[in-house]
């Protein structure tokens, strides 16, 4: 069996951490909270209401990629992975399957306003503007983040089993 490397992606408030942690538990894999790998400067930048630029994101993405590599048996990681170039960076040394959790803006705003997190709701529109949904040739699947959690987890497991039409099943 090959290593299972999964990145649960999407904008802030979509449920990456919740889905990622529960999926990791169901698959018997470690869960890595991507936000915990942000340098302190990035967290402070976002906390102060300023979006990160690519130069600030690259070291963070490299940390996540390195962390994925360290888990020889595989892992589930939460990471916004908003752009295709970011996903390519995460996949450079790993075969990574991306699960994009998609949620409408209004629901995201509601979720973000009811939680404590360094990412303010004022940055949501910049994330949505940056987001490049998974392309058909990328190894991954898009899931409805408004589904209840058991259904969302079942959809994620089905996507992992089926893989993508272009690349086939994930292989485990």
Secondary structure, 3 states (H helix, E strand, C coil): CCCEEEEEECCCCCCHHHHHHHHHHHHCCEEEEHHHHCCHHHHHHHHCCCCCCHHHHHHHHHHHHHHHHHCCCEEEEECCCCCHHHHHHHHCCCCEEEEEEECCHHHHHHHHHCCCCCCCHHHHHHHHHHCCCCCCCCCEEEEECCCCHHHHHHHHHHHHHHCECCCECCCC
